[in-house]
């Protein structure tokens, strides 16, 4: 069967204004681009928009770009295509591993393919099992499919030599889990075992296809670019200066939004398959506690105290307004059955973002530019002007100016919504 590989001539580039208003906050377009498409991570933004910002800022080979919330590597990959050195920092350990693997695009495509073939051959003669897997995985695959995936995983474990090629094969296996699963996927990659999908790929075909796509993309990149100039750290943006030793010229990023999306849970499906978590209870200690607070699950599990959060030095520039908003949330939550900890979530989020901004001031050169893709928030219908608060916290950290550019409205389709507060997403430009 002929596999669908990348055809550069078929990729259409949106007009610059369309890129900004419609594409900067979405990862969808990236799934047509080499390397970016190796793994779909919903919490991302458009590669073409990042390239436009680099061009507008005239970022060149002698400069360094930082993404303190690197995700699956959009900014470092675009910097590679522009010949620009970059640094990516990602706190989610599994996502950081995906990012690092993608940035191994400059390794030998032939060695990668040879190892993939060796693993496929090993898998073919070693039968897998389904019994070791927890319910989430058992319910998400047909038994025959899971047997094959298990044998593929075991083949990789047996032949893993910790090389870049081995990590690329690990990524190939990880990338085919959802296409071979009968489980549906909700918004933001939450897995839905009870919602089955009809069209699934066989593991053998999916693996072959993924390897061929990756091999083709590697050759495409290597024919045009000398090699990756990216450095990726699995670390906390709140302590950037511990591992970012060089001063950076520009920052392009999209931090978690304070909208109660649990970033730790997004890839629980993949982590469970690989045995990195055994169930929901592992998620907090192994992932969530490493991240900045942006979900009520995080703030409630940490048993955060609002009074202590409001007393933190980091939130001093917005303390009065933050206290008013979180005070309303503390009152309103008593009227809701879930009594979610939105009040401490919002306060902790601002504290953590302030810590990141202080670290950015330490690692950025004087006059450095930043662009954040960000959205505001309204938990329980109480509006939090997060975009403006981040700007004020940036000034307090030592940056000189900020402006917010609205891109699109959010939460304007009221059907089945819990509140009708209009929200927005946009670009926060920070200077200095």
C-alpha positions in Angstrom: 0.0 0.0 0.0 1.3 3.5 -0.9 1.9 5.5 2.2 1.0 9.2 2.4 4.2 11.1 2.8 4.9 14.9 2.9 4.5 16.8 -0.2 5.9 20.4 0.2 4.1 21.6 -2.9 0.7 20.9 -1.4 1.1 22.9 1.8 -0.6 26.3 1.5 0.6 29.2 3.7 -2.2 31.4 5.1 -1.9 35.1 4.6 0.1 36.8 7.5 -3.0 38.4 9.1 -4.8 35.1 8.9 -1.9 33.4 10.6 -2.1 35.8 13.5 -5.9 35.9 14.0 -6.8 32.3 13.2 -3.8 30.1 13.5 -1.4 31.3 16.2 -3.3 29.5 19.0 -3.8 26.1 17.3 -1.6 23.1 16.5 -3.9 21.8 13.7 -1.9 23.3 10.8 1.3 21.7 12.2 0.0 18.2 11.3 0.8 18.9 7.7 4.5 19.8 8.4 7.5 17.6 8.6 8.5 16.5 12.2 5.8 18.6 13.8 3.3 16.0 12.7 5.1 13.1 14.4 2.9 13.5 17.5 -0.2 15.6 17.9 -0.2 17.6 21.1 -3.3 19.7 21.5 -1.7 22.3 23.8 0.3 23.9 21.0 0.3 26.7 18.5 1.0 27.2 14.8 4.5 26.7 13.5 3.9 29.1 10.6 3.0 31.9 13.1 6.3 31.3 15.1 8.2 31.6 11.9 6.4 34.9 11.1 7.4 36.3 14.6 11.0 35.3 14.0 11.0 37.1 10.7 9.3 40.2 12.0 11.8 40.4 14.9 14.7 39.7 12.5 16.0 36.9 14.7 19.2 35.6 13.1 21.8 32.9 13.5 23.7 34.7 16.2 20.7 35.0 18.6 19.0 32.7 21.0 15.2 32.0 21.4 13.7 30.6 24.5 10.4 28.8 25.1 9.9 28.2 28.8 6.8 26.1 28.1 8.1 24.1 25.1 5.4 21.4 24.9 6.1 19.1 22.0 8.7 21.4 20.5 7.0 23.8 18.1 9.3 26.8 18.8 12.6 24.8 18.8 11.7 23.1 15.6 10.8 26.3 13.8 14.1 27.8 15.1 15.9 24.9 13.5 14.3 25.6 10.1 15.5 29.2 10.5 19.0 28.3 11.5 18.5 29.9 15.0 19.7 28.5 18.3 17.0 27.8 20.7 16.3 26.5 24.3 13.2 24.7 25.2 12.1 24.0 28.8 9.2 21.6 29.5 8.0 20.5 33.0 5.9 17.6 31.9 8.4 14.7 31.7 6.6 12.7 29.1 6.0 15.7 26.9 9.6 16.8 27.3 10.7 13.3 26.1 8.5 13.7 23.0 10.0 17.1 22.4 13.6 15.8 22.7 12.8 12.8 20.4 11.4 15.1 17.7 14.5 17.2 17.8 16.6 14.2 17.0 15.4 14.6 13.4 19.1 15.2 12.4 20.2 11.6 13.3 20.7 9.0 10.5 17.4 8.1 8.9 18.9 4.8 7.7 20.0 3.8 11.2 16.5 4.8 12.6 14.8 2.7 9.9 17.1 -0.2 10.4 16.4 -0.3 14.2 12.7 0.0 13.5 12.9 -3.0 11.2 14.8 -5.0 13.7 12.2 -4.2 16.4 9.4 -5.2 14.0 11.1 -8.5 13.3 11.6 -9.2 17.0 8.0 -8.3 17.7 6.8 -10.7 15.0 8.2 -13.8 16.8 7.5 -12.8 20.5 3.8 -12.8 21.4 2.6 -10.1 23.8 0.1 -10.2 26.6 -2.9 -8.1 27.8 -3.0 -9.2 31.4 -0.3 -6.8 32.8 -2.3 -3.7 31.6 -4.7 -1.7 33.8 -8.3 -1.2 33.0 -7.8 2.0 31.0 -5.6 0.3 28.5 -7.6 -3.0 28.4 -10.8 -1.0 27.7 -9.2 1.1 25.0 -8.0 -1.7 22.6 -9.2 -4.9 21.1 -7.3 -7.8 22.7 -5.5 -8.8 19.5 -4.4 -5.2 19.0 -3.1 -4.9 22.5 -1.2 -8.2 22.2 0.6 -6.8 19.1 1.3 -3.4 20.8 2.6 -5.2 23.9 5.0 -7.3 21.8 6.1 -4.1 20.0 6.8 -2.4 23.3 8.7 -5.4 24.6 10.8 -5.6 21.5 11.7 -1.9 21.9 12.6 -2.6 25.6 14.8 -5.5 24.6 16.7 -3.6 21.9 16.8 -0.1 23.4 20.3 1.2 23.4 19.5 4.7 24.6 20.5 6.1 21.2 18.6 8.9 19.4 17.4 6.3 16.9 16.0 4.3 19.8 14.1 7.3 21.1 12.7 7.9 17.7 11.3 4.4 17.6 9.9 4.9 21.0 8.1 8.0 19.7 6.9 6.1 16.6 5.3 3.5 18.9 3.8 6.2 21.2 2.4 8.0 18.2 0.4 5.0 17.0 -1.4 4.3 20.2 -4.4 6.5 19.6 -4.8 5.6 15.9 -4.9 1.9 16.8 -7.2 2.3 19.8 -11.0 2.0 19.7 -11.3 4.6 22.4 -12.5 8.1 21.4 -10.6 11.2 22.3 -12.2 14.3 23.9 -11.1 17.8 23.5 -7.6 18.4 24.8 -6.7 14.7 24.3 -8.6 13.2 27.2 -9.2 9.6 26.4 -12.8 8.2 26.3 -12.9 4.4 26.6 -16.7 4.4 26.7 -16.9 6.3 23.4 -15.6 3.9 20.7 -14.6 4.9 17.2 -15.1 2.7 14.1 -12.0 3.3 12.1 -8.8 2.1 13.7 -5.5 1.1 12.1 -3.7 -2.3 12.6 -0.6 -1.9 14.8 1.7 -3.4 12.1 0.4 -1.0 9.4 0.4 2.0 11.7 4.0 1.4 12.9 5.2 0.9 9.3 3.4 4.1 8.2 4.7 6.1 11.1 8.3 5.0 10.5 8.1 5.8 6.8 6.7 9.2 7.5 9.4 10.0 10.1 12.1 8.7 7.8 10.9 10.8 4.9 10.6 13.9 7.1 14.2 13.4 8.5 15.5 13.2 5.0 13.5 16.3 4.0 14.9 18.3 6.9 18.5 17.1 6.5 18.5 18.0 2.8 17.7 21.6 3.8 19.2 22.2 7.3 22.6 21.4 8.6 21.4 20.1 11.9 19.4 20.9 15.0 20.6 23.9 17.1 18.0 23.2 19.9 18.7 22.3 23.5 15.8 21.0 25.5 15.5 20.6 29.3 13.0 18.6 31.2 12.6 21.2 34.0 10.6 23.8 35.7 10.2 27.3 34.2 10.0 28.7 37.7 13.7 27.9 38.1 15.0 28.7 34.6 18.3 30.2 35.7 19.3 26.9 37.2 19.9 25.4 33.8 19.7 28.2 31.2 23.2 29.7 31.4 23.1 31.7 28.2 21.4 35.1 27.9 18.5 34.9 25.4 17.4 37.5 22.9 13.7 36.5 22.5 11.0 34.4 24.1 8.1 32.9 22.3 5.7 30.8 24.3 2.3 29.8 25.4 2.0 29.0 29.1 -0.8 26.9 30.6 -4.1 28.9 30.8 -5.9 29.3 34.1 -8.9 27.5 32.7 -8.8 24.3 34.8 -7.4 22.2 32.0 -5.4 19.4 33.7 -2.2 19.3 31.5 -1.0 16.4 33.7 -3.8 14.2 32.5 -3.6 14.9 28.8 -1.2 12.0 28.1 -2.2 9.7 30.9 -3.2 7.2 28.2 0.3 7.0 26.7 2.0 7.1 30.1 -0.2 4.2 31.3 0.7 2.1 28.3 4.4 2.6 28.9 4.0 1.8 32.6 5.0 5.2 33.8 1.8 5.6 35.8 -0.5 2.8 37.0 -3.6 4.9 37.5 -5.1 8.3 38.3 -3.4 8.4 41.7 0.1 8.5 40.2 -0.6 11.5 38.0 -0.1 14.1 40.7 3.2 13.0 42.2 4.8 12.0 38.9 3.5 14.9 36.7 1.1 17.5 38.1 3.3 18.7 41.1 6.0 19.5 38.6 3.8 22.0 36.7 2.7 25.5 37.5 -0.8 25.5 39.1 -3.5 25.9 36.4 -6.2 23.4 37.5 -8.3 23.1 40.6 -7.2 19.4 40.9 -3.7 20.7 41.5 -4.6 23.4 44.1 -6.9 21.1 46.0 -4.4 18.2 46.1 -1.6 20.6 47.4 -4.0 21.9 50.0 -3.1 25.5 49.2 -4.2 28.3 51.5 -5.6 31.5 49.9 -4.3 33.7 52.7 -0.7 32.5 52.2 -0.9 32.8 48.4 -2.1 36.4 48.6 0.7 37.2 51.0 3.4 36.0 48.6 5.7 38.7 47.5 5.4 37.7 43.8 1.7 38.8 43.6 2.2 42.1 45.3 1.7 44.2 42.1 -1.8 42.8 41.6 -2.6 41.8 45.2 -5.7 44.0 45.8 -7.4 43.0 42.6 -6.4 39.4 42.9 -7.8 39.3 46.5 -11.1 40.7 45.2 -11.5 38.1 42.5 -10.3 35.1 44.6 -12.5 36.3 47.5 -15.5 36.2 45.1 -14.5 32.7 44.0 -14.2 31.6 47.6 -17.8 32.7 48.2 -19.3 31.5 45.0 -17.8 28.0 45.3 -20.0 27.3 48.3 -23.0 27.6 46.0 -21.7 24.7 43.8 -21.8 21.0 44.5 -18.2 20.4 43.4 -16.9 23.3 45.5 -13.8 23.4 43.2 -10.7 25.2 44.5 -10.8 27.9 41.8 -9.9 30.6 44.4 -6.6 29.0 45.3 -6.0 27.9 41.7 -6.1 31.5 40.4 -3.9 32.8 43.2 -1.3 30.1 42.8 -1.3 30.5 39.0 -0.5 34.2 39.4 2.2 33.4 41.9 3.8 30.8 39.7 3.6 33.0 36.5 5.3 35.8 38.5 8.1 33.4 39.5 8.5 32.5 35.8 8.7 36.1 34.8 11.3 36.9 37.4 13.4 34.0 36.1 12.9 35.3 32.5 14.2 38.7 33.5 17.4 37.0 34.8 18.0 35.0 31.6 16.9 37.6 29.0 19.3 40.2 27.6 18.4 43.9 28.1 15.9 44.8 25.4 14.8 41.2 24.8 11.3 40.7 23.3 8.7 38.3 24.4 5.4 37.1 22.9 3.0 34.9 24.9 -0.1 33.3 23.5 -2.5 33.6 26.4 -6.2 33.6 27.3 -8.2 35.1 30.2 -10.4 33.1 32.6 -13.8 33.1 34.3 -14.2 30.1 36.7 -17.7 29.9 38.2 -18.4 33.0 36.1 -16.1 35.2 38.1 -13.9 37.1 35.6 -10.1 37.1 36.0 -8.2 39.4 33.6 -5.2 37.1 33.4 -3.7 38.7 30.3 -3.5 42.1 32.0 -2.2 40.6 35.3 0.6 38.9 33.5 1.5 42.2 31.9 1.6 43.9 35.2 3.7 41.1 36.7 6.1 41.4 33.8 6.6 45.1 34.6 7.2 44.3 38.2 9.8 41.7 37.2 11.8 44.4 35.4 10.4 44.4 31.8 9.6 47.8 30.4 6.3 47.6 28.5 3.5 45.3 27.5 0.5 45.3 25.2 -2.2 42.7 24.5 -3.5 42.0 21.0 -6.8 40.2 20.9 -7.0 37.4 18.3 -10.3 35.7 18.9 -13.3 35.4 21.2 -13.7 32.3 23.3 -16.8 30.9 25.2 -19.3 32.7 23.0 -21.3 29.7 22.0 -23.5 29.5 25.0 -25.2 26.1 24.6 -24.3 23.8 27.5 -22.0 26.4 29.0 -21.9 26.8 32.7 -21.4 30.6 32.5 -21.9 33.3 29.8 -18.8 35.4 30.4 -17.2 36.2 27.0 -13.5 35.3 27.0 -10.7 36.0 24.6 -7.4 34.7 23.4 -4.5 36.8 22.1 -0.9 37.8 22.1 0.8 39.4 25.0 3.8 41.4 23.7 6.4 42.2 26.4 9.4 44.4 25.8 12.6 45.0 27.7 
